[in-house]
Amino acid sequence: MDPMTTADGFRPTHVVPPDGLPTWSAPDGATPTEPLDPLLPVRLLDRRGDWGRVLCANGWAAWVDGRLLVPLPQGPPAAGAPLARTDDARDLLARIEDTLGRYRRAADEVAAGRMDGETFRRTTNGLRVGVVVDGGSVWVYDAERDGWLYCDGTAATPFAEPAAPSGSEDR
């Protein structure tokens, strides 16, 4: 048996974030239900805009802000199955290196007295980066998409900030 599948056949696809997750009876935010416990394994059944319908191992289902669910690693594809495509973080990491290099060069110019504060502000205006490296994992801020990605060295997964889910159209 697959180690991610329980004895009763439940196979989670995600876990609830460490702070838990509010739930609703419909993808409209009108009728809240019981919140999900932190790090609870769930199976994502459906997406409608930012909303996700999840199933718990006990059979209970609810709507949540699907952007906040933490994806579980999935096993390799079966023999003969097409490979799943994932975001490659290398292009984003190269853009971050370039942006950080531009900021560093401007900071060096200010420190050496070759650039004044106003020119520094103009030169660095619009530069945005964010990186947290934690061993084999890295969180990177994608300024083009205005969001964070979690990378484990093999794939990049978008991560959403807590906010009200929007839209109810199917993705």
C-alpha positions in Angstrom: 0.0 0.0 0.0 1.1 3.5 -0.8 2.3 5.1 2.5 0.2 8.2 1.8 -3.1 6.1 1.5 -4.9 5.2 4.7 -6.3 1.7 5.3 -9.8 2.9 4.3 -8.5 4.3 0.9 -8.3 8.0 1.8 -5.4 9.6 0.0 -4.7 13.2 1.0 -3.5 15.7 -1.6 -2.9 18.6 0.8 -2.6 19.6 4.5 -4.1 22.5 6.3 -1.6 25.3 7.1 -0.1 25.4 10.6 -2.6 28.0 11.8 -5.6 25.9 10.8 -8.2 27.0 8.2 -11.7 28.4 8.4 -14.4 26.6 6.4 -17.7 27.4 4.7 -20.7 25.4 3.6 -20.6 27.0 0.1 -18.0 28.8 -1.9 -19.5 32.2 -1.0 -18.2 33.0 2.5 -21.7 33.4 3.8 -22.1 30.4 6.2 -19.0 29.5 8.1 -18.7 26.1 9.6 -16.1 24.4 11.9 -12.5 25.3 11.2 -10.0 22.6 10.2 -7.2 21.7 12.6 -3.7 22.7 11.8 -1.8 20.3 9.6 -4.9 18.1 9.0 -4.5 16.0 5.8 -7.3 16.7 3.3 -8.1 15.7 -0.3 -8.9 18.6 -2.7 -12.0 17.6 -4.6 -13.0 20.8 -6.5 -11.8 24.3 -7.3 -13.9 27.4 -8.0 -11.9 30.5 -8.3 -9.8 30.7 -5.1 -12.2 28.3 -3.3 -11.4 24.7 -2.8 -13.7 21.9 -1.6 -11.8 19.5 0.6 -12.6 16.1 2.0 -11.4 14.9 5.4 -10.6 11.3 6.2 -13.8 11.0 8.3 -15.9 11.9 5.2 -16.7 15.5 6.2 -16.3 18.0 3.3 -16.2 21.8 3.3 -15.1 24.8 1.2 -11.9 26.6 2.1 -9.6 29.2 0.7 -7.9 26.7 -1.6 -4.8 29.0 -2.1 -3.8 28.4 1.5 -3.7 24.6 1.3 -0.2 23.1 1.4 0.3 20.5 -1.3 1.7 17.1 -0.4 4.4 15.6 -2.5 3.0 13.1 -4.9 4.6 9.9 -5.9 6.3 9.5 -9.3 4.0 8.9 -12.3 3.1 5.4 -13.2 5.2 3.7 -15.9 4.0 5.0 -19.3 2.1 8.0 -17.9 3.1 11.4 -19.1 5.3 13.4 -16.8 3.6 16.2 -14.8 4.9 19.7 -15.6 5.7 22.0 -12.7 7.0 25.6 -12.5 10.8 25.7 -12.8 12.2 28.2 -10.2 15.5 28.7 -12.0 14.3 31.6 -14.2 12.8 33.3 -11.1 16.0 32.7 -9.2 18.0 34.3 -12.0 15.7 37.4 -12.0 16.2 37.6 -8.2 19.9 37.5 -8.6 19.8 40.2 -11.2 17.6 42.4 -9.1 19.7 41.9 -6.0 22.8 42.7 -8.1 21.3 45.9 -9.3 20.5 46.9 -5.7 24.0 46.0 -4.5 25.6 48.0 -7.3 23.5 51.1 -6.4 24.3 50.6 -2.7 28.0 50.4 -3.5 27.7 53.7 -5.5 26.0 55.5 -2.5 28.5 54.1 0.0 31.4 55.3 -2.2 29.9 58.8 -2.6 29.4 58.4 -6.3 25.6 58.5 -6.1 23.3 60.8 -4.0 20.2 59.6 -2.1 17.8 60.8 -4.8 19.6 59.0 -7.6 19.7 55.9 -5.4 15.9 56.1 -4.8 15.3 56.5 -8.6 17.7 53.7 -9.5 16.2 51.2 -7.0 12.5 52.3 -7.5 10.4 49.2 -8.3 13.0 46.6 -7.3 11.3 43.9 -5.2 12.8 40.6 -4.1 12.2 38.2 -1.3 14.1 35.0 -0.5 14.2 32.7 2.5 16.5 29.7 2.1 16.0 26.9 4.7 18.3 24.0 3.8 16.9 22.3 0.8 13.8 24.5 0.7 13.5 28.0 -0.5 10.7 30.6 -0.5 11.0 33.1 -3.3 8.9 36.2 -4.0 7.8 36.5 -7.6 7.3 40.2 -8.2 5.8 39.6 -11.6 3.0 37.6 -10.1 3.0 39.4 -6.8 3.2 36.2 -4.8 5.4 33.7 -3.0 6.5 30.3 -4.3 7.8 27.4 -2.3 10.6 25.4 -4.0 12.0 22.1 -2.9 14.7 21.9 -5.5 12.5 20.0 -8.0 9.3 22.0 -8.3 7.9 25.4 -7.4 4.5 25.7 -5.8 2.6 29.0 -5.5 1.7 30.0 -2.0 -1.2 32.4 -1.2 -1.4 35.0 1.6 -4.4 34.8 3.8 -7.2 36.9 2.3 -10.8 36.4 1.3 -11.1 34.0 -1.6 -12.4 35.6 -4.7 -14.5 34.4 -7.6 -16.6 31.2 -7.9 -15.9 30.4 -11.5 -14.3 27.0 -12.1 -10.6 27.1 -12.9 
